[in-house]
Amino acid sequence: MDLKQKAIELAAVYKQNSKIEAILLAGSVSKNLHDEHSDIEIHILWKTPPEDQDRQLPIHKIGGSILAYHPYEEEEWSESFLTKDGIKAEISNFLSSTVERFINDVVDRYETNYDKQCVVASIDDGVILFGEEQIKELKKKIAVYPLALSKQMISENLWLENRWNNREALLNRKDWLMLYEVFCDVQKKLFGVLFGLNKMYVHHPSFKWMHHNIEQMRIKPEKLYERMSNILIGSPENSVKDMESLIEEVLVHVETHLPDLNINEQKKHIRFAK
């Protein structure tokens, strides 16, 4: 099944509602990263808040069955459903004014909030299904990644989790669950640094599509994907050493490309171990 074509067909049903200003294909399908496990992610921008009928009628029209249905929370209405041919669709509904505010928060106020960045990223590389003029205007606003946002992402994410300082103790005690939780937390922090350094908006709060994102990065340690993977599947002793090396290389990249950014306090914190 051609998921992109299916998204176009779904958009044709949704855009019949005059309250809808724009429809965007997001997620793996928009990036051509989809596989047999993928679903269709669609973002809908509304002039006014959608009522239950606005959200449910398109699903009924195509003979779909609702899997999940959520009220307004965290400035979004969301639902998921199965089409008659078994394709799962994830719908995220936003007011157009909310999306514009998120863009201003990230691009003009340099907010690092990942939920807001994910919306910005979906606009940046999403496929327009309806409302071409409006979406193109939004794309223009986020076309240039601000240097101030880059610095903020780096500064914040270099404050690694405090438990990173306990890595030797966790290793010696064989506290594997906590140790590997620390590995995951630190890797996410490093991704935050590298996304900022490479001026890339965060696409997913847990950094989905890791291999693809690393390929897009111009500034990064050598063999980053392989090393990140081996830290999670290799021996714990080697993983601690490899994680330390990877962190040091990321620090070098930061100081090389942003020499005016003061990260001395973060470096002291990172290098402390007990």
TIDRENZA-650086 format. One record per residue (C-alpha): residue number from 1; residue in three letters; x, y, z. Coordinates in Angstrom, 1 decimal. Layout:
<r NUM Ala <X Y Z>>
...
***
This chain:
<r 1 Met <0.0 0.0 0.0>>
<r 2 Asp <1.3 3.5 -1.0>>
<r 3 Leu <1.0 5.3 2.4>>
<r 4 Lys <1.7 8.7 0.9>>
<r 5 Gln <-1.1 8.2 -1.6>>
<r 6 Lys <-3.4 7.1 1.2>>
<r 7 Ala <-2.5 10.3 3.1>>
<r 8 Ile <-3.6 12.3 0.1>>
<r 9 Glu <-6.9 10.5 0.0>>
<r 10 Leu <-7.5 11.1 3.7>>
<r 11 Ala <-6.6 14.8 3.3>>
<r 12 Ala <-9.2 15.1 0.5>>
<r 13 Val <-11.9 14.0 3.0>>
<r 14 Tyr <-10.7 16.3 5.8>>
<r 15 Lys <-10.3 19.4 3.7>>
<r 16 Gln <-14.0 19.5 3.0>>
<r 17 Asn <-14.4 21.1 6.4>>
<r 18 Ser <-14.1 24.9 6.0>>
<r 19 Lys <-12.7 25.3 9.5>>
<r 20 Ile <-9.5 23.6 8.4>>
<r 21 Glu <-6.7 25.9 7.1>>
<r 22 Ala <-3.9 23.4 6.3>>
<r 23 Ile <-3.1 19.7 6.3>>
<r 24 Leu <0.5 18.3 6.5>>
<r 25 Leu <1.9 14.8 6.2>>
<r 26 Ala <4.5 14.3 9.0>>
<r 27 Gly <6.4 11.4 10.5>>
<r 28 Ser <8.3 8.7 8.7>>
<r 29 Val <6.2 8.7 5.5>>
<r 30 Ser <7.0 12.4 4.9>>
<r 31 Lys <10.7 11.6 5.1>>
<r 32 Asn <10.5 8.4 3.0>>
<r 33 Leu <11.7 6.4 6.0>>
<r 34 His <8.5 4.3 6.4>>
<r 35 Asp <8.5 0.5 6.5>>
<r 36 Glu <6.0 -2.3 7.1>>
<r 37 His <5.5 -1.1 10.7>>
<r 38 Ser <4.8 2.5 9.8>>
<r 39 Asp <1.5 4.4 10.1>>
<r 40 Ile <0.4 7.7 8.6>>
<r 41 Glu <0.9 10.8 10.7>>
<r 42 Ile <-1.2 13.9 9.7>>
<r 43 His <-1.1 17.3 11.3>>
<r 44 Ile <-4.3 19.4 10.8>>
<r 45 Leu <-4.3 23.2 11.4>>
<r 46 Trp <-7.7 24.7 12.4>>
<r 47 Lys <-9.0 28.2 12.3>>
<r 48 Thr <-11.2 27.5 15.3>>
<r 49 Pro <-11.3 24.7 17.8>>
<r 50 Pro <-12.6 21.5 16.3>>
<r 51 Glu <-15.7 19.9 17.7>>
<r 52 Asp <-16.1 16.2 18.2>>
<r 53 Gln <-18.2 16.0 15.0>>
<r 54 Asp <-15.4 17.8 13.1>>
<r 55 Arg <-12.9 15.2 14.2>>
<r 56 Gln <-15.1 12.1 13.9>>
<r 57 Leu <-17.0 12.7 10.7>>
<r 58 Pro <-14.1 12.1 8.3>>
<r 59 Ile <-13.3 8.8 10.1>>
<r 60 His <-16.9 7.7 9.7>>
<r 61 Lys <-17.0 8.8 6.0>>
<r 62 Ile <-14.1 6.5 5.1>>
<r 63 Gly <-15.5 3.6 7.2>>
<r 64 Gly <-12.6 3.8 9.7>>
<r 65 Ser <-12.6 2.5 13.3>>
<r 66 Ile <-11.3 4.7 16.1>>
<r 67 Leu <-8.5 3.3 18.2>>
<r 68 Ala <-7.8 6.2 20.5>>
<r 69 Tyr <-9.5 9.6 21.0>>
<r 70 His <-8.1 12.3 23.2>>
<r 71 Pro <-9.6 15.6 24.4>>
<r 72 Tyr <-7.7 18.9 24.2>>
<r 73 Glu <-4.5 18.5 26.2>>
<r 74 Glu <-1.1 20.2 25.9>>
<r 75 Glu <-2.5 22.4 23.2>>
<r 76 Glu <-3.5 19.6 20.9>>
<r 77 Trp <-6.4 17.3 20.0>>
<r 78 Ser <-5.4 13.9 18.9>>
<r 79 Glu <-6.9 10.6 17.7>>
<r 80 Ser <-5.9 7.5 15.9>>
<r 81 Phe <-7.9 5.1 13.7>>
<r 82 Leu <-7.7 2.2 11.3>>
<r 83 Thr <-8.9 2.6 7.8>>
<r 84 Lys <-11.0 -0.1 6.1>>
<r 85 Asp <-7.8 -1.6 4.6>>
<r 86 Gly <-6.1 -1.8 8.0>>
<r 87 Ile <-3.8 1.3 7.8>>
<r 88 Lys <-3.3 3.1 11.1>>
<r 89 Ala <-3.6 6.9 10.9>>
<r 90 Glu <-2.4 9.3 13.7>>
<r 91 Ile <-4.1 12.7 13.6>>
<r 92 Ser <-2.7 15.7 15.5>>
<r 93 Asn <-5.0 18.7 15.5>>
<r 94 Phe <-3.7 22.2 16.3>>
<r 95 Leu <-5.0 25.7 16.1>>
<r 96 Ser <-3.1 27.6 13.4>>
<r 97 Ser <-2.4 30.3 16.0>>
<r 98 Thr <-0.8 27.7 18.3>>
<r 99 Val <1.5 26.5 15.6>>
<r 100 Glu <2.5 30.1 14.8>>
<r 101 Arg <3.2 30.7 18.5>>
<r 102 Phe <5.3 27.5 18.8>>
<r 103 Ile <7.4 28.7 15.8>>
<r 104 Asn <7.9 32.1 17.5>>
<r 105 Asp <8.8 30.5 20.8>>
<r 106 Val <11.5 28.4 19.1>>
<r 107 Val <12.8 30.7 16.4>>
<r 108 Asp <12.5 34.1 18.1>>
<r 109 Arg <12.7 33.2 21.8>>
<r 110 Tyr <15.1 30.3 21.4>>
<r 111 Glu <13.0 27.9 23.5>>
<r 112 Thr <14.5 24.4 23.5>>
<r 113 Asn <11.2 22.7 24.4>>
<r 114 Tyr <11.1 19.4 22.5>>
<r 115 Asp <7.3 19.3 22.1>>
<r 116 Lys <7.4 22.7 20.4>>
<r 117 Gln <10.5 21.7 18.3>>
<r 118 Cys <8.7 18.6 17.1>>
<r 119 Val <5.9 20.7 15.7>>
<r 120 Val <8.4 23.1 14.1>>
<r 121 Ala <10.3 20.1 12.6>>
<r 122 Ser <7.1 18.7 11.2>>
<r 123 Ile <6.5 22.0 9.4>>
<r 124 Asp <10.1 22.1 8.2>>
<r 125 Asp <10.2 18.8 6.5>>
<r 126 Gly <6.5 17.9 6.2>>
<r 127 Val <4.7 17.3 2.9>>
<r 128 Ile <1.9 19.8 2.2>>
<r 129 Leu <-1.5 18.1 1.5>>
<r 130 Phe <-3.7 21.2 1.8>>
<r 131 Gly <-3.2 24.9 2.4>>
<r 132 Glu <0.0 25.3 0.4>>
<r 133 Glu <0.3 29.1 0.7>>
<r 134 Gln <0.0 29.0 4.5>>
<r 135 Ile <2.4 26.2 5.0>>
<r 136 Lys <5.0 27.7 2.7>>
<r 137 Glu <4.8 30.9 4.8>>
<r 138 Leu <5.4 28.9 8.0>>
<r 139 Lys <8.3 27.1 6.3>>
<r 140 Lys <9.9 30.4 5.5>>
<r 141 Lys <9.8 31.5 9.1>>
<r 142 Ile <11.8 28.4 10.2>>
<r 143 Ala <14.2 28.1 7.2>>
<r 144 Val <17.1 29.7 9.2>>
<r 145 Tyr <18.0 27.9 12.4>>
<r 146 Pro <19.0 30.7 14.9>>
<r 147 Leu <22.5 30.6 16.3>>
<r 148 Ala <21.1 31.6 19.7>>
<r 149 Leu <19.0 28.5 19.7>>
<r 150 Ser <22.0 26.4 18.8>>
<r 151 Lys <23.9 27.8 21.8>>
<r 152 Gln <21.0 27.3 24.1>>
<r 153 Met <20.6 23.6 23.0>>
<r 154 Ile <24.2 23.0 23.6>>
<r 155 Ser <24.5 24.7 26.9>>
<r 156 Glu <21.4 23.1 28.4>>
<r 157 Asn <22.1 19.6 27.2>>
<r 158 Leu <25.8 19.6 28.3>>
<r 159 Trp <24.4 19.5 31.9>>
<r 160 Leu <24.3 15.7 31.9>>
<r 161 Glu <22.3 13.8 34.4>>
<r 162 Asn <23.8 13.8 37.9>>
<r 163 Arg <23.8 10.1 37.9>>
<r 164 Trp <26.4 10.1 35.2>>
<r 165 Asn <28.8 11.1 38.0>>
<r 166 Asn <27.9 7.7 39.7>>
<r 167 Arg <28.9 5.6 36.7>>
<r 168 Glu <31.9 3.9 38.4>>
<r 169 Ala <29.8 3.1 41.4>>
<r 170 Leu <27.0 1.7 39.3>>
<r 171 Leu <29.4 -0.4 37.3>>
<r 172 Asn <31.2 -1.8 40.4>>
<r 173 Arg <27.8 -2.6 42.1>>
<r 174 Lys <26.5 -4.2 38.9>>
<r 175 Asp <23.4 -2.0 39.0>>
<r 176 Trp <22.8 -2.7 35.4>>
<r 177 Leu <19.2 -1.3 35.1>>
<r 178 Met <20.2 2.1 36.5>>
<r 179 Leu <23.5 2.1 34.6>>
<r 180 Tyr <21.8 1.5 31.3>>
<r 181 Glu <19.2 4.1 32.1>>
<r 182 Val <22.1 6.5 32.6>>
<r 183 Phe <23.6 5.5 29.2>>
<r 184 Cys <20.2 6.3 27.5>>
<r 185 Asp <19.8 9.6 29.3>>
<r 186 Val <23.3 10.7 28.4>>
<r 187 Gln <22.9 9.6 24.8>>
<r 188 Lys <19.8 11.7 24.6>>
<r 189 Lys <21.6 14.7 26.0>>
<r 190 Leu <24.4 14.3 23.5>>
<r 191 Phe <21.9 14.1 20.7>>
<r 192 Gly <20.5 17.4 22.0>>
<r 193 Val <24.0 18.9 21.8>>
<r 194 Leu <24.6 17.6 18.3>>
<r 195 Phe <21.2 18.7 17.0>>
<r 196 Gly <21.9 22.2 18.3>>
<r 197 Leu <25.5 22.1 16.9>>
<r 198 Asn <24.2 21.0 13.5>>
<r 199 Lys <21.2 23.4 13.6>>
<r 200 Met <18.6 20.7 13.3>>
<r 201 Tyr <15.2 21.0 14.9>>
<r 202 Val <14.4 18.0 17.1>>
<r 203 His <12.0 15.6 15.3>>
<r 204 His <11.1 13.4 18.2>>
<r 205 Pro <11.6 13.7 22.0>>
<r 206 Ser <13.3 10.3 22.1>>
<r 207 Phe <15.3 10.9 19.0>>
<r 208 Lys <13.6 8.4 16.7>>
<r 209 Trp <15.2 7.7 13.3>>
<r 210 Met <18.7 7.8 15.0>>
<r 211 His <20.6 6.4 12.0>>
<r 212 His <18.9 8.8 9.5>>
<r 213 Asn <19.5 11.8 11.8>>
<r 214 Ile <23.1 11.0 12.3>>
<r 215 Glu <23.6 10.8 8.5>>
<r 216 Gln <22.2 14.3 8.2>>
<r 217 Met <24.7 15.7 10.7>>
<r 218 Arg <27.8 17.5 9.3>>
<r 219 Ile <29.4 17.9 12.7>>
<r 220 Lys <29.7 14.6 14.7>>
<r 221 Pro <32.2 12.1 16.1>>
<r 222 Glu <33.4 9.4 13.8>>
<r 223 Lys <31.3 6.3 13.5>>
<r 224 Leu <28.7 7.9 15.8>>
<r 225 Tyr <25.9 5.4 15.1>>
<r 226 Glu <28.0 2.3 15.6>>
<r 227 Arg <29.5 3.7 18.8>>
<r 228 Met <26.1 4.8 20.2>>
<r 229 Ser <24.7 1.3 19.4>>
<r 230 Asn <27.7 -0.6 20.9>>
<r 231 Ile <27.4 1.3 24.2>>
<r 232 Leu <23.9 -0.1 24.6>>
<r 233 Ile <24.7 -3.7 23.5>>
<r 234 Gly <28.4 -4.1 24.4>>
<r 235 Ser <30.0 -5.0 27.7>>
<r 236 Pro <29.2 -2.6 30.5>>
<r 237 Glu <32.9 -1.9 31.3>>
<r 238 Asn <33.7 -1.0 27.7>>
<r 239 Ser <30.5 1.0 27.4>>
<r 240 Val <31.5 3.3 30.3>>
<r 241 Lys <34.9 4.0 28.6>>
<r 242 Asp <33.3 4.4 25.2>>
<r 243 Met <30.7 6.8 26.6>>
<r 244 Glu <33.4 8.9 28.2>>
<r 245 Ser <35.4 9.1 25.0>>
<r 246 Leu <32.3 10.0 23.0>>
<r 247 Ile <31.5 12.8 25.4>>
<r 248 Glu <35.0 14.2 25.2>>
<r 249 Glu <34.8 14.2 21.4>>
<r 250 Val <31.5 16.1 21.4>>
<r 251 Leu <33.1 18.7 23.8>>
<r 252 Val <35.9 19.1 21.3>>
<r 253 His <33.4 19.7 18.4>>
<r 254 Val <31.6 22.3 20.5>>
<r 255 Glu <34.7 24.2 21.4>>
<r 256 Thr <36.0 24.0 17.8>>
<r 257 His <32.8 25.3 16.1>>
<r 258 Leu <31.6 27.6 18.9>>
<r 259 Pro <34.7 28.8 20.6>>
<r 260 Asp <32.9 31.8 22.2>>
<r 261 Leu <30.5 29.6 24.1>>
<r 262 Asn <31.6 29.1 27.7>>
<r 263 Ile <31.1 25.5 28.7>>
<r 264 Asn <33.7 25.4 31.5>>
<r 265 Glu <31.2 24.6 34.3>>
<r 266 Gln <29.6 21.8 32.3>>
<r 267 Lys <33.0 20.3 31.6>>
<r 268 Lys <33.8 20.2 35.3>>
<r 269 His <30.5 18.5 36.1>>
<r 270 Ile <30.9 16.0 33.3>>
<r 271 Arg <34.4 14.9 34.3>>
<r 272 Phe <33.6 14.4 37.9>>
<r 273 Ala <33.1 10.7 38.9>>
<r 274 Lys <32.7 8.9 42.2>>
***
